[in-house]
Amino acid sequence: MRFINVGYGNMIAVERIITLTSPDSAPIKRMIQDAKDAGRVIDVSCGRKTRAVIITDSDHIILSALQAETIANRLEENYVSTPDDAL
């Protein structure tokens, strides 16, 4: 299982990520609020502004203070450095 850093020492499993998006659109904001009401939000922003929203296959929503592009670059680096074929 591979992990990536999503900010401030917090790691998530790469295989569990469904999508990575910005928190600016109204549908994403509604999705976050619904998940908060249901107890499915994991806030790893350490009190800072949320700049990326990660949706997992378990319907959890992870809020990160890192830009979505930064996390996407880390995902690409992780994939290039350790492809599934090499495991």
Backbone as XML, in Angstrom:
<?xml version="1.0"?>
<chain id="A" units="angstrom">
  <residue number="1" name="MET">
    <atom name="N" x="0.851" y="-1.173" z="0.000"/>
    <atom name="CA" x="0.000" y="0.000" z="0.000"/>
    <atom name="C" x="0.897" y="1.236" z="0.000"/>
  </residue>
  <residue number="2" name="ARG">
    <atom name="N" x="0.576" y="2.188" z="-0.881"/>
    <atom name="CA" x="1.362" y="3.415" z="-0.986"/>
    <atom name="C" x="0.598" y="4.568" z="-0.338"/>
  </residue>
  <residue number="3" name="PHE">
    <atom name="N" x="1.346" y="5.467" z="0.277"/>
    <atom name="CA" x="0.769" y="6.623" z="0.947"/>
    <atom name="C" x="1.370" y="7.898" z="0.376"/>
  </residue>
  <residue number="4" name="ILE">
    <atom name="N" x="0.594" y="9.002" z="0.442"/>
    <atom name="CA" x="1.130" y="10.310" z="0.104"/>
    <atom name="C" x="0.849" y="11.269" z="1.248"/>
  </residue>
  <residue number="5" name="ASN">
    <atom name="N" x="1.716" y="12.258" z="1.367"/>
    <atom name="CA" x="1.570" y="13.284" z="2.387"/>
    <atom name="C" x="0.574" y="14.326" z="1.877"/>
  </residue>
  <residue number="6" name="VAL">
    <atom name="N" x="-0.472" y="14.583" z="2.640"/>
    <atom name="CA" x="-1.480" y="15.582" z="2.262"/>
    <atom name="C" x="-1.376" y="16.822" z="3.137"/>
  </residue>
  <residue number="7" name="GLY">
    <atom name="N" x="-0.242" y="16.985" z="3.781"/>
    <atom name="CA" x="0.014" y="18.186" z="4.561"/>
    <atom name="C" x="0.170" y="17.935" z="6.038"/>
  </residue>
  <residue number="8" name="TYR">
    <atom name="N" x="1.164" y="18.609" z="6.616"/>
    <atom name="CA" x="1.402" y="18.610" z="8.054"/>
    <atom name="C" x="1.566" y="17.203" z="8.631"/>
  </residue>
  <residue number="9" name="GLY">
    <atom name="N" x="2.238" y="16.338" z="7.893"/>
    <atom name="CA" x="2.540" y="14.994" z="8.368"/>
    <atom name="C" x="1.405" y="14.002" z="8.252"/>
  </residue>
  <residue number="10" name="ASN">
    <atom name="N" x="0.317" y="14.373" z="7.631"/>
    <atom name="CA" x="-0.824" y="13.474" z="7.464"/>
    <atom name="C" x="-0.686" y="12.706" z="6.154"/>
  </residue>
  <residue number="11" name="MET">
    <atom name="N" x="-0.935" y="11.416" z="6.207"/>
    <atom name="CA" x="-0.776" y="10.550" z="5.043"/>
    <atom name="C" x="-2.097" y="9.851" z="4.736"/>
  </residue>
  <residue number="12" name="ILE">
    <atom name="N" x="-2.343" y="9.627" z="3.438"/>
    <atom name="CA" x="-3.509" y="8.836" z="3.037"/>
    <atom name="C" x="-3.079" y="7.813" z="2.007"/>
  </residue>
  <residue number="13" name="ALA">
    <atom name="N" x="-3.823" y="6.720" z="1.934"/>
    <atom name="CA" x="-3.525" y="5.640" z="1.004"/>
    <atom name="C" x="-3.920" y="6.052" z="-0.413"/>
  </residue>
  <residue number="14" name="VAL">
    <atom name="N" x="-2.985" y="5.943" z="-1.326"/>
    <atom name="CA" x="-3.209" y="6.335" z="-2.719"/>
    <atom name="C" x="-4.347" y="5.530" z="-3.337"/>
  </residue>
  <residue number="15" name="GLU">
    <atom name="N" x="-4.431" y="4.253" z="-3.022"/>
    <atom name="CA" x="-5.427" y="3.373" z="-3.629"/>
    <atom name="C" x="-6.857" y="3.724" z="-3.236"/>
  </residue>
  <residue number="16" name="ARG">
    <atom name="N" x="-7.035" y="4.487" z="-2.162"/>
    <atom name="CA" x="-8.377" y="4.827" z="-1.672"/>
    <atom name="C" x="-8.932" y="6.104" z="-2.279"/>
  </residue>
  <residue number="17" name="ILE">
    <atom name="N" x="-8.093" y="6.868" z="-2.992"/>
    <atom name="CA" x="-8.520" y="8.153" z="-3.544"/>
    <atom name="C" x="-9.373" y="7.940" z="-4.790"/>
  </residue>
  <residue number="18" name="ILE">
    <atom name="N" x="-10.550" y="8.583" z="-4.810"/>
    <atom name="CA" x="-11.398" y="8.579" z="-5.997"/>
    <atom name="C" x="-11.181" y="9.861" z="-6.783"/>
  </residue>
  <residue number="19" name="THR">
    <atom name="N" x="-11.238" y="11.000" z="-6.089"/>
    <atom name="CA" x="-11.058" y="12.274" z="-6.781"/>
    <atom name="C" x="-10.385" y="13.287" z="-5.875"/>
  </residue>
  <residue number="20" name="LEU">
    <atom name="N" x="-9.787" y="14.264" z="-6.532"/>
    <atom name="CA" x="-9.099" y="15.352" z="-5.861"/>
    <atom name="C" x="-9.581" y="16.639" z="-6.519"/>
  </residue>
  <residue number="21" name="THR">
    <atom name="N" x="-10.136" y="17.555" z="-5.727"/>
    <atom name="CA" x="-10.750" y="18.743" z="-6.304"/>
    <atom name="C" x="-10.545" y="19.963" z="-5.416"/>
  </residue>
  <residue number="22" name="SER">
    <atom name="N" x="-10.895" y="21.095" z="-5.960"/>
    <atom name="CA" x="-10.865" y="22.358" z="-5.238"/>
    <atom name="C" x="-12.183" y="22.516" z="-4.470"/>
  </residue>
  <residue number="23" name="PRO">
    <atom name="N" x="-12.176" y="23.193" z="-3.331"/>
    <atom name="CA" x="-13.405" y="23.338" z="-2.534"/>
    <atom name="C" x="-14.286" y="24.523" z="-2.931"/>
  </residue>
  <residue number="24" name="ASP">
    <atom name="N" x="-14.033" y="25.136" z="-4.074"/>
    <atom name="CA" x="-14.688" y="26.399" z="-4.407"/>
    <atom name="C" x="-16.097" y="26.285" z="-4.962"/>
  </residue>
  <residue number="25" name="SER">
    <atom name="N" x="-16.440" y="25.201" z="-5.614"/>
    <atom name="CA" x="-17.758" y="25.123" z="-6.259"/>
    <atom name="C" x="-18.867" y="24.821" z="-5.249"/>
  </residue>
  <residue number="26" name="ALA">
    <atom name="N" x="-20.057" y="25.260" z="-5.578"/>
    <atom name="CA" x="-21.215" y="25.055" z="-4.695"/>
    <atom name="C" x="-21.525" y="23.569" z="-4.469"/>
  </residue>
  <residue number="27" name="PRO">
    <atom name="N" x="-21.466" y="22.712" z="-5.502"/>
    <atom name="CA" x="-21.748" y="21.293" z="-5.247"/>
    <atom name="C" x="-20.746" y="20.642" z="-4.278"/>
  </residue>
  <residue number="28" name="ILE">
    <atom name="N" x="-19.492" y="21.036" z="-4.366"/>
    <atom name="CA" x="-18.482" y="20.478" z="-3.449"/>
    <atom name="C" x="-18.742" y="20.995" z="-2.037"/>
  </residue>
  <residue number="29" name="LYS">
    <atom name="N" x="-19.107" y="22.249" z="-1.906"/>
    <atom name="CA" x="-19.421" y="22.795" z="-0.587"/>
    <atom name="C" x="-20.609" y="22.072" z="0.043"/>
  </residue>
  <residue number="30" name="ARG">
    <atom name="N" x="-21.638" y="21.768" z="-0.772"/>
    <atom name="CA" x="-22.793" y="21.013" z="-0.263"/>
    <atom name="C" x="-22.369" y="19.608" z="0.143"/>
  </residue>
  <residue number="31" name="MET">
    <atom name="N" x="-21.512" y="18.990" z="-0.676"/>
    <atom name="CA" x="-21.038" y="17.643" z="-0.371"/>
    <atom name="C" x="-20.268" y="17.624" z="0.955"/>
  </residue>
  <residue number="32" name="ILE">
    <atom name="N" x="-19.443" y="18.634" z="1.174"/>
    <atom name="CA" x="-18.687" y="18.736" z="2.427"/>
    <atom name="C" x="-19.641" y="18.899" z="3.604"/>
  </residue>
  <residue number="33" name="GLN">
    <atom name="N" x="-20.638" y="19.772" z="3.467"/>
    <atom name="CA" x="-21.586" y="19.998" z="4.562"/>
    <atom name="C" x="-22.390" y="18.737" z="4.873"/>
  </residue>
  <residue number="34" name="ASP">
    <atom name="N" x="-22.823" y="18.021" z="3.839"/>
    <atom name="CA" x="-23.556" y="16.768" z="4.047"/>
    <atom name="C" x="-22.677" y="15.742" z="4.757"/>
  </residue>
  <residue number="35" name="ALA">
    <atom name="N" x="-21.408" y="15.677" z="4.362"/>
    <atom name="CA" x="-20.485" y="14.727" z="4.990"/>
    <atom name="C" x="-20.202" y="15.119" z="6.437"/>
  </residue>
  <residue number="36" name="LYS">
    <atom name="N" x="-20.115" y="16.429" z="6.710"/>
    <atom name="CA" x="-19.927" y="16.877" z="8.102"/>
    <atom name="C" x="-21.103" y="16.451" z="8.959"/>
  </residue>
  <residue number="37" name="ASP">
    <atom name="N" x="-22.307" y="16.624" z="8.414"/>
    <atom name="CA" x="-23.509" y="16.231" z="9.156"/>
    <atom name="C" x="-23.536" y="14.731" z="9.432"/>
  </residue>
  <residue number="38" name="ALA">
    <atom name="N" x="-22.978" y="13.942" z="8.511"/>
    <atom name="CA" x="-22.962" y="12.491" z="8.655"/>
    <atom name="C" x="-21.709" y="11.979" z="9.375"/>
  </residue>
  <residue number="39" name="GLY">
    <atom name="N" x="-20.781" y="12.874" z="9.708"/>
    <atom name="CA" x="-19.563" y="12.467" z="10.412"/>
    <atom name="C" x="-18.542" y="11.788" z="9.521"/>
  </residue>
  <residue number="40" name="ARG">
    <atom name="N" x="-18.512" y="12.145" z="8.247"/>
    <atom name="CA" x="-17.582" y="11.505" z="7.310"/>
    <atom name="C" x="-16.474" y="12.433" z="6.831"/>
  </residue>
  <residue number="41" name="VAL">
    <atom name="N" x="-16.280" y="13.570" z="7.495"/>
    <atom name="CA" x="-15.234" y="14.517" z="7.099"/>
    <atom name="C" x="-14.022" y="14.331" z="7.992"/>
  </residue>
  <residue number="42" name="ILE">
    <atom name="N" x="-12.859" y="14.316" z="7.368"/>
    <atom name="CA" x="-11.589" y="14.269" z="8.085"/>
    <atom name="C" x="-10.844" y="15.543" z="7.707"/>
  </residue>
  <residue number="43" name="ASP">
    <atom name="N" x="-10.679" y="16.438" z="8.656"/>
    <atom name="CA" x="-10.045" y="17.725" z="8.393"/>
    <atom name="C" x="-8.584" y="17.651" z="8.809"/>
  </residue>
  <residue number="44" name="VAL">
    <atom name="N" x="-7.681" y="17.634" z="7.826"/>
    <atom name="CA" x="-6.248" y="17.579" z="8.106"/>
    <atom name="C" x="-5.583" y="18.912" z="7.758"/>
  </residue>
  <residue number="45" name="SER">
    <atom name="N" x="-6.377" y="19.980" z="7.753"/>
    <atom name="CA" x="-5.838" y="21.294" z="7.388"/>
    <atom name="C" x="-5.182" y="22.003" z="8.575"/>
  </residue>
  <residue number="46" name="CYS">
    <atom name="N" x="-5.289" y="21.451" z="9.748"/>
    <atom name="CA" x="-4.680" y="22.019" z="10.964"/>
    <atom name="C" x="-5.096" y="23.467" z="11.194"/>
  </residue>
  <residue number="47" name="GLY">
    <atom name="N" x="-6.371" y="23.766" z="10.962"/>
    <atom name="CA" x="-6.900" y="25.089" z="11.216"/>
    <atom name="C" x="-6.671" y="26.098" z="10.105"/>
  </residue>
  <residue number="48" name="ARG">
    <atom name="N" x="-6.028" y="25.682" z="9.051"/>
    <atom name="CA" x="-5.782" y="26.593" z="7.930"/>
    <atom name="C" x="-6.901" y="26.493" z="6.906"/>
  </residue>
  <residue number="49" name="LYS">
    <atom name="N" x="-6.872" y="27.360" z="5.911"/>
    <atom name="CA" x="-7.897" y="27.376" z="4.876"/>
    <atom name="C" x="-7.838" y="26.088" z="4.052"/>
  </residue>
  <residue number="50" name="THR">
    <atom name="N" x="-9.001" y="25.507" z="3.778"/>
    <atom name="CA" x="-9.078" y="24.304" z="2.952"/>
    <atom name="C" x="-8.841" y="24.684" z="1.495"/>
  </residue>
  <residue number="51" name="ARG">
    <atom name="N" x="-7.850" y="24.029" z="0.880"/>
    <atom name="CA" x="-7.522" y="24.322" z="-0.516"/>
    <atom name="C" x="-7.670" y="23.109" z="-1.419"/>
  </residue>
  <residue number="52" name="ALA">
    <atom name="N" x="-7.886" y="21.932" z="-0.813"/>
    <atom name="CA" x="-8.107" y="20.725" z="-1.610"/>
    <atom name="C" x="-9.078" y="19.819" z="-0.879"/>
  </residue>
  <residue number="53" name="VAL">
    <atom name="N" x="-9.900" y="19.145" z="-1.652"/>
    <atom name="CA" x="-10.868" y="18.187" z="-1.117"/>
    <atom name="C" x="-10.568" y="16.842" z="-1.771"/>
  </residue>
  <residue number="54" name="ILE">
    <atom name="N" x="-10.373" y="15.829" z="-0.940"/>
    <atom name="CA" x="-10.073" y="14.481" z="-1.424"/>
    <atom name="C" x="-11.244" y="13.593" z="-1.054"/>
  </residue>
  <residue number="55" name="ILE">
    <atom name="N" x="-11.817" y="12.943" z="-2.046"/>
    <atom name="CA" x="-12.937" y="12.035" z="-1.814"/>
    <atom name="C" x="-12.415" y="10.612" z="-1.954"/>
  </residue>
  <residue number="56" name="THR">
    <atom name="N" x="-12.726" y="9.782" z="-0.958"/>
    <atom name="CA" x="-12.217" y="8.416" z="-0.943"/>
    <atom name="C" x="-13.305" y="7.414" z="-1.308"/>
  </residue>
  <residue number="57" name="ASP">
    <atom name="N" x="-12.887" y="6.183" z="-1.524"/>
    <atom name="CA" x="-13.826" y="5.128" z="-1.896"/>
    <atom name="C" x="-14.733" y="4.715" z="-0.741"/>
  </residue>
  <residue number="58" name="SER">
    <atom name="N" x="-14.424" y="5.138" z="0.474"/>
    <atom name="CA" x="-15.274" y="4.837" z="1.627"/>
    <atom name="C" x="-16.244" y="5.977" z="1.922"/>
  </residue>
  <residue number="59" name="ASP">
    <atom name="N" x="-16.390" y="6.916" z="0.965"/>
    <atom name="CA" x="-17.262" y="8.087" z="1.089"/>
    <atom name="C" x="-16.817" y="9.074" z="2.149"/>
  </residue>
  <residue number="60" name="HIS">
    <atom name="N" x="-15.568" y="8.976" z="2.591"/>
    <atom name="CA" x="-15.020" y="9.986" z="3.483"/>
    <atom name="C" x="-14.501" y="11.139" z="2.638"/>
  </residue>
  <residue number="61" name="ILE">
    <atom name="N" x="-14.546" y="12.330" z="3.202"/>
    <atom name="CA" x="-14.032" y="13.513" z="2.532"/>
    <atom name="C" x="-12.913" y="14.072" z="3.399"/>
  </residue>
  <residue number="62" name="ILE">
    <atom name="N" x="-11.748" y="14.235" z="2.785"/>
    <atom name="CA" x="-10.569" y="14.720" z="3.488"/>
    <atom name="C" x="-10.308" y="16.148" z="3.031"/>
  </residue>
  <residue number="63" name="LEU">
    <atom name="N" x="-10.203" y="17.061" z="3.988"/>
    <atom name="CA" x="-9.952" y="18.461" z="3.700"/>
    <atom name="C" x="-8.485" y="18.770" z="3.988"/>
  </residue>
  <residue number="64" name="SER">
    <atom name="N" x="-7.781" y="19.301" z="2.993"/>
    <atom name="CA" x="-6.358" y="19.573" z="3.126"/>
    <atom name="C" x="-6.072" y="21.049" z="2.878"/>
  </residue>
  <residue number="65" name="ALA">
    <atom name="N" x="-5.026" y="21.568" z="3.519"/>
    <atom name="CA" x="-4.612" y="22.951" z="3.323"/>
    <atom name="C" x="-3.678" y="23.093" z="2.130"/>
  </residue>
  <residue number="66" name="LEU">
    <atom name="N" x="-3.243" y="21.986" z="1.544"/>
    <atom name="CA" x="-2.390" y="22.042" z="0.359"/>
    <atom name="C" x="-3.242" y="22.251" z="-0.886"/>
  </residue>
  <residue number="67" name="GLN">
    <atom name="N" x="-2.654" y="22.884" z="-1.889"/>
    <atom name="CA" x="-3.339" y="23.053" z="-3.169"/>
    <atom name="C" x="-3.580" y="21.688" z="-3.809"/>
  </residue>
  <residue number="68" name="ALA">
    <atom name="N" x="-4.673" y="21.556" z="-4.540"/>
    <atom name="CA" x="-4.983" y="20.304" z="-5.231"/>
    <atom name="C" x="-3.871" y="19.947" z="-6.218"/>
  </residue>
  <residue number="69" name="GLU">
    <atom name="N" x="-3.285" y="20.952" z="-6.864"/>
    <atom name="CA" x="-2.199" y="20.709" z="-7.814"/>
    <atom name="C" x="-0.975" y="20.120" z="-7.125"/>
  </residue>
  <residue number="70" name="THR">
    <atom name="N" x="-0.678" y="20.583" z="-5.926"/>
    <atom name="CA" x="0.465" y="20.065" z="-5.171"/>
    <atom name="C" x="0.262" y="18.591" z="-4.847"/>
  </residue>
  <residue number="71" name="ILE">
    <atom name="N" x="-0.934" y="18.247" z="-4.411"/>
    <atom name="CA" x="-1.221" y="16.843" z="-4.085"/>
    <atom name="C" x="-1.196" y="16.003" z="-5.354"/>
  </residue>
  <residue number="72" name="ALA">
    <atom name="N" x="-1.727" y="16.539" z="-6.469"/>
    <atom name="CA" x="-1.697" y="15.807" z="-7.741"/>
    <atom name="C" x="-0.262" y="15.560" z="-8.182"/>
  </residue>
  <residue number="73" name="ASN">
    <atom name="N" x="0.608" y="16.544" z="-8.005"/>
    <atom name="CA" x="2.022" y="16.346" z="-8.356"/>
    <atom name="C" x="2.652" y="15.262" z="-7.493"/>
  </residue>
  <residue number="74" name="ARG">
    <atom name="N" x="2.303" y="15.227" z="-6.222"/>
    <atom name="CA" x="2.825" y="14.178" z="-5.337"/>
    <atom name="C" x="2.314" y="12.804" z="-5.760"/>
  </residue>
  <residue number="75" name="LEU">
    <atom name="N" x="1.064" y="12.751" z="-6.206"/>
    <atom name="CA" x="0.516" y="11.486" z="-6.701"/>
    <atom name="C" x="1.282" y="11.011" z="-7.927"/>
  </residue>
  <residue number="76" name="GLU">
    <atom name="N" x="1.571" y="11.931" z="-8.845"/>
    <atom name="CA" x="2.323" y="11.576" z="-10.050"/>
    <atom name="C" x="3.726" y="11.110" z="-9.705"/>
  </residue>
  <residue number="77" name="GLU">
    <atom name="N" x="4.394" y="11.811" z="-8.789"/>
    <atom name="CA" x="5.738" y="11.420" z="-8.365"/>
    <atom name="C" x="5.712" y="10.040" z="-7.727"/>
  </residue>
  <residue number="78" name="ASN">
    <atom name="N" x="4.713" y="9.782" z="-6.913"/>
    <atom name="CA" x="4.573" y="8.487" z="-6.247"/>
    <atom name="C" x="4.391" y="7.381" z="-7.274"/>
  </residue>
  <residue number="79" name="TYR">
    <atom name="N" x="3.575" y="7.645" z="-8.280"/>
    <atom name="CA" x="3.319" y="6.622" z="-9.296"/>
    <atom name="C" x="4.556" y="6.351" z="-10.129"/>
  </residue>
  <residue number="80" name="VAL">
    <atom name="N" x="5.275" y="7.387" z="-10.525"/>
    <atom name="CA" x="6.463" y="7.218" z="-11.351"/>
    <atom name="C" x="7.555" y="6.513" z="-10.588"/>
  </residue>
  <residue number="81" name="SER">
    <atom name="N" x="7.709" y="6.826" z="-9.290"/>
    <atom name="CA" x="8.803" y="6.240" z="-8.527"/>
    <atom name="C" x="8.526" y="4.788" z="-8.120"/>
  </residue>
  <residue number="82" name="THR">
    <atom name="N" x="7.246" y="4.420" z="-7.931"/>
    <atom name="CA" x="6.937" y="3.052" z="-7.527"/>
    <atom name="C" x="5.693" y="2.550" z="-8.249"/>
  </residue>
  <residue number="83" name="PRO">
    <atom name="N" x="5.797" y="2.247" z="-9.544"/>
    <atom name="CA" x="4.624" y="1.717" z="-10.240"/>
    <atom name="C" x="4.236" y="0.360" z="-9.694"/>
  </residue>
  <residue number="84" name="ASP">
    <atom name="N" x="2.969" y="-0.008" z="-9.899"/>
    <atom name="CA" x="2.470" y="-1.297" z="-9.384"/>
    <atom name="C" x="3.251" y="-2.478" z="-9.944"/>
  </residue>
  <residue number="85" name="ASP">
    <atom name="N" x="3.770" y="-2.353" z="-11.160"/>
    <atom name="CA" x="4.506" y="-3.447" z="-11.782"/>
    <atom name="C" x="5.782" y="-3.775" z="-11.019"/>
  </residue>
  <residue number="86" name="ALA">
    <atom name="N" x="6.382" y="-2.760" z="-10.376"/>
    <atom name="CA" x="7.645" y="-2.971" z="-9.679"/>
    <atom name="C" x="7.457" y="-3.618" z="-8.309"/>
  </residue>
  <residue number="87" name="LEU">
    <atom name="N" x="6.241" y="-3.628" z="-7.816"/>
    <atom name="CA" x="6.000" y="-4.204" z="-6.486"/>
    <atom name="C" x="5.934" y="-5.654" z="-6.628"/>
  </residue>
</chain>
